[in-house]
Amino acid sequence: MSELNIGLIKLICENIGIKNKKFINSSEMNLEKNLKRTDKLIRILETIGAKLYITPEGSLDYLRVDNFTKETSIKIKPRNYIIKAYDQNGLKKFIPKLSILDLIANKGWKGSKQYIV
């Protein structure tokens, strides 16, 4: 299943114009086993040399609870994503926060580019 997901992510990036991307599987990083969610995130970020972690605002609560800022010097930059409504094959009311696959299915590859920020 992970290989399918990786393939889909790469296909989507290629078709909507996301360039200069490098994909690394965490399974290739020799991380300690059984790390808790934020500890694993920190190890991944440190392994790739990150200085900044851009995250949705909704993640800030668990990062605070897990003491992210006390465990690492990596800075957090919250991102408040602005959802742009698009026609969803005639639905009367827009349903936000669906997969990018919904956007692509409704707007096509070219049409989807204008919604990606």
Backbone bond lengths (Angstrom), bond angles and torsions (degrees), N, CA, C in turn:
res aa  C-N    CA-C-N  psi(-1)  N-CA   C-N-CA  omega(-1)  CA-C   N-CA-C  phi
1 M - - - 1.440 - - 1.527 110.37 -
2 S 1.332 117.31 -38.92 1.461 119.05 -179.10 1.528 110.97 -64.03
3 E 1.326 117.14 -37.15 1.466 120.00 178.60 1.527 111.14 -64.04
4 L 1.326 116.95 -38.32 1.464 121.02 176.62 1.531 109.91 -63.12
5 N 1.321 116.98 -46.55 1.464 121.17 179.37 1.527 111.53 -61.09
6 I 1.322 116.68 -44.11 1.464 120.89 178.97 1.526 110.11 -61.59
7 G 1.313 116.86 -44.11 1.461 121.00 178.05 1.514 112.08 -60.80
8 L 1.326 117.09 -43.26 1.466 121.23 178.70 1.529 111.85 -64.43
9 I 1.317 116.59 -42.61 1.470 120.32 179.34 1.527 110.13 -62.17
10 K 1.318 117.53 -44.05 1.465 120.98 178.96 1.524 111.01 -64.54
11 L 1.329 117.24 -41.82 1.464 121.38 178.69 1.526 110.93 -62.11
12 I 1.317 116.68 -44.75 1.460 121.05 179.19 1.527 110.49 -62.72
13 C 1.328 117.62 -45.91 1.467 120.70 179.10 1.520 111.28 -57.96
14 E 1.317 116.80 -45.81 1.467 120.89 -179.84 1.522 111.60 -61.20
15 N 1.317 116.80 -41.69 1.462 120.79 -173.28 1.524 114.93 -83.29
16 I 1.314 118.10 -17.00 1.466 118.65 177.24 1.526 111.32 -107.71
17 G 1.328 116.33 5.14 1.462 119.86 171.30 1.509 116.54 88.15
18 I 1.323 118.90 20.87 1.462 120.18 174.53 1.520 106.77 -81.65
19 K 1.337 114.90 116.04 1.465 120.66 -175.80 1.524 110.40 -111.71
20 N 1.306 115.38 173.10 1.469 122.49 176.85 1.524 111.87 55.60
21 K 1.304 115.45 46.63 1.457 119.54 -179.53 1.524 109.54 -107.46
22 K 1.307 114.83 147.76 1.458 120.99 175.53 1.520 106.30 -132.46
23 F 1.295 116.09 128.01 1.450 121.02 -178.76 1.523 109.10 -105.36
24 I 1.321 115.41 131.18 1.461 121.35 177.51 1.522 107.53 -131.83
25 N 1.310 116.84 127.45 1.468 120.65 176.25 1.524 108.60 -82.50
26 S 1.322 116.24 135.12 1.467 119.09 179.10 1.529 110.73 -61.88
27 S 1.323 117.18 -25.35 1.466 120.54 178.56 1.533 111.99 -66.56
28 E 1.325 117.41 -15.26 1.465 122.13 178.81 1.527 112.22 -93.57
29 M 1.320 117.89 2.94 1.463 121.61 -172.61 1.525 114.91 -98.47
30 N 1.289 118.63 0.17 1.468 121.80 -179.53 1.536 112.27 54.41
31 L 1.311 115.80 46.05 1.464 120.79 177.51 1.518 109.74 -79.45
32 E 1.335 115.07 155.35 1.459 119.28 175.76 1.532 109.34 -61.58
33 K 1.290 117.05 147.29 1.467 121.66 178.63 1.527 109.84 -75.62
34 N 1.300 116.34 155.30 1.471 124.67 173.76 1.519 114.40 60.94
35 L 1.317 117.69 31.93 1.458 120.24 174.58 1.525 109.29 -72.32
36 K 1.323 116.15 144.71 1.467 120.02 174.80 1.522 108.53 -73.88
37 R 1.335 116.62 163.82 1.464 122.71 -170.50 1.529 113.61 -49.62
38 T 1.318 118.35 -52.80 1.458 120.12 -175.92 1.513 111.71 -75.33
39 D 1.315 117.33 -34.21 1.468 120.01 175.88 1.528 110.27 -61.82
40 K 1.318 117.03 -40.90 1.464 120.70 178.18 1.526 110.31 -65.85
41 L 1.321 116.66 -43.88 1.460 120.93 178.18 1.529 110.50 -58.29
42 I 1.306 116.89 -46.55 1.470 121.06 179.62 1.523 110.69 -60.96
43 R 1.329 117.89 -45.25 1.483 120.80 179.86 1.529 111.01 -61.41
44 I 1.339 116.30 -40.34 1.473 119.98 178.28 1.526 109.75 -63.26
45 L 1.321 117.00 -48.52 1.461 121.18 -178.73 1.522 111.17 -62.00
46 E 1.314 117.67 -41.67 1.462 121.03 178.87 1.529 110.92 -67.06
47 T 1.321 117.34 -38.03 1.460 121.45 179.92 1.526 111.52 -62.23
48 I 1.322 116.89 -37.59 1.470 119.16 -179.30 1.530 112.01 -90.36
49 G 1.318 117.41 1.08 1.458 121.30 176.67 1.516 114.68 77.59
50 A 1.317 117.14 27.06 1.472 121.32 -178.73 1.521 110.87 -68.68
51 K 1.312 115.21 141.82 1.463 122.28 173.97 1.523 110.90 -109.37
52 L 1.357 115.78 -17.05 1.456 122.43 -175.57 1.521 109.21 -140.98
53 Y 1.336 116.26 137.98 1.465 122.17 177.09 1.517 108.09 -118.97
54 I 1.324 116.86 113.10 1.463 122.21 177.80 1.523 107.50 -90.78
55 T 1.323 116.15 125.22 1.460 120.64 -173.37 1.519 110.63 -141.72
56 P 1.329 117.70 151.41 1.467 119.16 174.32 1.527 110.33 -62.39
57 E 1.318 115.55 149.99 1.467 119.88 -179.84 1.526 112.39 -56.92
58 G 1.325 116.86 -31.02 1.463 120.71 -179.32 1.517 113.61 -63.34
59 S 1.322 118.15 -20.29 1.469 121.40 180.00 1.525 112.70 -83.00
60 L 1.316 116.79 -14.79 1.464 119.64 -175.36 1.523 112.94 -60.22
61 D 1.325 117.02 -35.57 1.470 119.88 -178.98 1.521 111.32 -60.55
62 Y 1.338 117.34 -50.89 1.463 117.69 -177.84 1.530 111.90 -71.40
63 L 1.330 117.70 -30.28 1.463 119.65 176.58 1.528 110.59 -66.25
64 R 1.344 116.82 -36.84 1.461 121.11 176.22 1.528 110.72 -65.98
65 V 1.322 115.84 -47.64 1.470 121.02 -179.42 1.525 110.34 -59.45
66 D 1.337 116.50 -38.76 1.467 121.55 -178.06 1.524 113.27 -86.62
67 N 1.338 117.80 7.51 1.466 123.24 176.30 1.523 114.36 58.86
68 F 1.328 116.98 40.98 1.463 121.24 -179.65 1.526 111.49 -51.07
69 T 1.337 117.42 -50.54 1.463 120.83 -173.83 1.529 112.89 -69.57
70 K 1.326 117.65 -20.25 1.468 120.31 176.96 1.527 111.59 -86.39
71 E 1.328 116.11 -20.69 1.462 121.01 -176.22 1.522 114.04 -92.22
72 T 1.347 116.90 -14.72 1.468 119.99 -176.09 1.523 110.15 -152.62
73 S 1.319 115.90 159.53 1.470 120.44 175.88 1.531 111.60 -91.98
74 I 1.326 117.61 0.26 1.464 121.75 178.40 1.526 108.87 -66.44
75 K 1.318 115.60 129.65 1.459 121.49 -178.75 1.526 110.33 -80.88
76 I 1.318 115.11 150.05 1.468 121.78 177.03 1.526 108.41 -106.34
77 K 1.316 116.03 133.35 1.465 120.62 173.38 1.521 107.36 -122.35
78 P 1.332 117.04 106.83 1.465 119.29 177.81 1.520 110.67 -70.79
79 R 1.302 114.90 145.32 1.469 121.34 -179.45 1.519 108.04 -124.70
80 N 1.310 115.71 120.96 1.453 120.98 176.37 1.525 107.18 -96.28
81 Y 1.309 116.22 98.39 1.460 120.91 -177.85 1.523 110.29 -71.00
82 I 1.314 114.96 131.22 1.458 120.70 177.58 1.522 107.08 -96.50
83 I 1.303 115.51 119.37 1.463 121.05 -176.92 1.521 108.64 -88.06
84 K 1.325 114.92 122.54 1.466 120.53 176.86 1.520 108.22 -96.34
85 A 1.314 116.58 125.58 1.461 120.72 179.10 1.527 110.19 -69.05
86 Y 1.314 115.72 146.87 1.465 122.80 176.05 1.523 107.95 -142.70
87 D 1.323 115.95 159.00 1.460 120.55 179.51 1.530 109.59 -67.23
88 Q 1.301 116.06 126.73 1.466 121.75 178.77 1.524 109.06 -109.21
89 N 1.313 114.62 70.69 1.472 122.04 178.54 1.519 113.12 47.22
90 G 1.315 116.08 47.11 1.453 120.79 172.56 1.520 116.20 84.31
91 L 1.320 119.02 6.63 1.467 118.86 174.92 1.524 108.47 -60.42
92 K 1.303 116.66 141.74 1.462 119.93 -177.94 1.519 112.00 -72.12
93 K 1.324 116.51 -32.79 1.461 120.49 -179.10 1.527 108.84 -124.29
94 F 1.323 116.11 131.44 1.458 122.25 179.73 1.530 110.36 -64.99
95 I 1.328 116.48 133.71 1.469 122.36 176.14 1.522 107.22 -105.27
96 P 1.349 117.92 107.58 1.469 120.68 -177.26 1.525 112.66 -80.52
97 K 1.320 115.14 168.79 1.470 124.60 171.70 1.519 114.10 64.54
98 L 1.339 116.38 29.82 1.455 119.57 173.54 1.520 108.37 -86.92
99 S 1.296 116.81 175.93 1.457 122.62 179.74 1.518 111.54 -64.56
100 I 1.314 116.20 155.62 1.466 120.50 173.48 1.526 110.31 -59.47
101 L 1.321 116.59 -22.50 1.466 119.66 177.60 1.523 111.10 -63.34
102 D 1.337 117.40 -33.97 1.460 120.70 176.35 1.522 110.04 -64.86
103 L 1.313 116.80 -44.28 1.462 121.06 178.12 1.529 110.67 -59.73
104 I 1.319 117.23 -48.01 1.465 121.81 -178.91 1.528 110.53 -63.50
105 A 1.322 116.81 -41.99 1.469 120.30 -179.50 1.524 111.39 -63.69
106 N 1.323 116.45 -33.58 1.463 120.48 -177.52 1.521 114.07 -90.48
107 K 1.313 118.59 -32.01 1.461 121.61 -174.62 1.531 113.77 -112.58
108 G 1.327 117.84 -11.49 1.459 119.92 -176.69 1.518 111.01 77.57
109 W 1.339 115.77 173.86 1.475 120.09 -177.64 1.523 111.25 -63.27
110 K 1.329 116.38 -51.62 1.467 119.97 -176.98 1.522 111.59 -64.76
111 G 1.314 117.17 -44.11 1.453 121.18 -179.10 1.515 113.45 -66.08
112 S 1.328 117.17 -27.55 1.463 121.48 -178.35 1.519 112.57 -71.03
113 K 1.325 116.56 -28.58 1.477 120.51 -175.56 1.525 112.75 -56.70
114 Q 1.319 117.15 -36.17 1.473 119.55 -177.18 1.530 112.85 -71.15
115 Y 1.310 117.91 -13.22 1.474 121.88 -179.79 1.517 112.52 -97.05
116 I 1.314 116.66 -9.00 1.459 120.98 -178.02 1.523 107.94 -91.89
117 V 1.329 115.88 122.24 1.466 120.16 -178.78 1.506 109.01 -116.07
